[in-house]
Amino acid sequence: MTNIRQMPLQAAPLEPPRRRAIRRRSAFLAASLAWTFSAALCATALLIGTALFYQGEFVSFGPGGLWFSYGPDAALGRVSLAAFTATQRCAGALAIAFLTTPVLIVLHFARRLFQLYAEGVVFTSANARLIKFMAGGLCAYAFAPLAANRTIHLAGITSDPVWLHADEVLALVFGALAYVVADVMEFGHEIERDRDGFV
């Protein structure tokens, strides 16, 4: 007869319901952002393709950018895309890329951030790094209209002289705040890691 007795296996602790709900919401948001990113990417490709190749009268360029379902109207400053040279069309496509790329950057890294949250990864250097990329995208969004306006201006197309609007200012402010928050998060994670190392 042996004195060795097998101990019953301990059941793994269940995840708290609130944490499970947060992870489910994060997974849903990550999936939603993935679809939004795909839609924005397709819309960007469609706009660039239109700027480069469309020859009809139902898309024109004027104050505010591209106008769909509106023909050229000299009184309102709208000109048919067919009237532009190939160089001007390429400049317009580049301007569209300048305007949409920051949005795609923010959506892409927001999707990855919520994927980490769905996996239960929070307050780590990986989270902080993704937030910093999003902050960079917001700051780029603030200066994208300037790059777009200068591009089409160099191609000989009239541009909007007022490029810094309220939404660009807000994007710059939120980008700076997000970067600071990410820095604080990273600093707190390093303090916690150093404290665990001394235990």
N, C-alpha and C positions, 0 to 999 in steps of 0.2 A: 504494500500500500504506500503510495507516494504522498508526500506533504504538499506537492505542487497543485495549486488550484487555479484554474483558468478564470481570469476576471472578465466579467461581461464588458463588451465593447460599449464605449460611451457614444451616444448619439451626437452627431455634429449639431452645435447650437443653431437654432433657426434664426434667419435674418429677421430683424424687427420689421413689422409691417410697414412702418413709415419709410424705412430705407428702401424696401422693395418697391413701394409706390414711387419714390423719387427716381429709382433706377428705371422703372417702366416709363415714367414721363420723359426721362432723358433719352431713352431709346427711341421713343416716339418723336421727340424733337429732332434727334439725329437723322431719323428717316425722312422727316418733313424737310429738313434742311438739304438733304441729299437730292430730293425731288426738286426743291427750289433752285438749287445750284444747277441741276441739269436743265431746268426750264430757262434759267438766265443764260446759260451757255448756248442753248439753241437760239434764244432770242438775239444774242450777240452775233452769232454766225449768220442769222437771217438778215440782221441790219447791215452787217458788213457786206454780205452778198448783194443786198439791194443797192447799197452805195456804189458798189463796183460795177454791177452788170445790168441793173434795171434800166429799160429804155422807154417805158410808157409815160403817160401823162398823169397817172394817179398818185405819184409820189413826187413831191417837190421839196426844195430846200429854201428856208427863209428864217426870219426871226424866231428863235426858239428851237431850231434844228430841222429835222425831217418832218414833213407833213404828209400823212397818208390819207388817201381818198380826197385830197384837195389838189386841183390842177394848178398850174402856174398862174400867178396874179401879180402883175407889176405894181399895182397900187399898194398891195400888202407886202411887197418885197419877196414874194415867193417865185422861185425859178425852177423850171423843170430840170430833173437830174440829167436828162439827155443833153442839156445845153452845156454841161461841164466837160472839160477835157479829161483825158485819162489821168493826168497828174493830179488834177483837182479831186477826182474821184478817189484816188489812192490816199490823198491827204484827208478826205472825209472819212474813209475807212479807218485810217490811223487814229483820227480824232474819236471815233466811236470806240475803238479799242482802249484809248486812254480813259474814256469815261466809264466803261463797263468793267475793266480789269480790277479796280479796287473793290467793287461790289462782289465780284467772283472770289477775290481773296478772302474777304470777310466771311462769306457764306461757306467756303471750303474749310477754313480753320474753325469756324463755329461748329460745323458738323463734326469735325474730329474731336473738338472739346467735349461735346455732348456724348460722343461715343465713349470717351474716357469716363465720364460721369456714369454712363450706363453700366460700365464695367466695375464701378465702385472705386475708381481712381480719382481722388480729390486732393486739393492742396499739395500737389507735388510739383517738381520742377517741370515736368511734362505739361501740366495744366498751365503753369505760368508762361512757358514758352509759346504755347498756342495763343494765349491771351495777348502776348506781345506781338505776334504775327497779325492778329486781328486789329490791334492798336495801330500797327503800321499801315494796314489796309484803310483804316478810317482816316489817318493823316494823308495818305495818298489820294483818297476821295476828295479831300479839301483842296488839293492842288491840281486835280485832274482837269477841271474846266480851264485853268490857265494853260496847261499843256495842249489841250484840244483847241482852244481859241488861237494860240500862237501858231499851231500847225496849219489850220485852215487860213489864217491870215497870211502866212508865208506863201500859201498856194494862190493868193489873190482872191480869196473869198471873204466877204464881209463877216466880221465876228462880233460877238457881244463884248462891248468894252468893259462892262461890269461883270467880272468873273467870280468875285468873292461874294456869295450870297449868304443868307442866314444859315441855310442847311450845311454849307461848307464850313462856316465858323463853328457850328455845333459839332460837326464831325471831327474837327481839329481838337476841340475841347474834350470830347468824349474819348478820342484816341489817346490824348495825353493822360487823362484820368485812368484809362484802362491800363496803360503802360505802368503807371505808378502803382496801381493795385497789384499788377503781376509782380512788380519788384518787391512789394511788401510781402506777398505770398511766398515768393522764393526765399526771401530773407528769413521769414518765420519757419519755413521748412528746414533751412540750414541750421537754425538755432535748435529746433527739435531734434534733428539728426545728431548734432554735437552733444546735446544733453543725454541722448540715449547712449552715446559712445562712452560717457563717463560712468554709466551705471554698472 
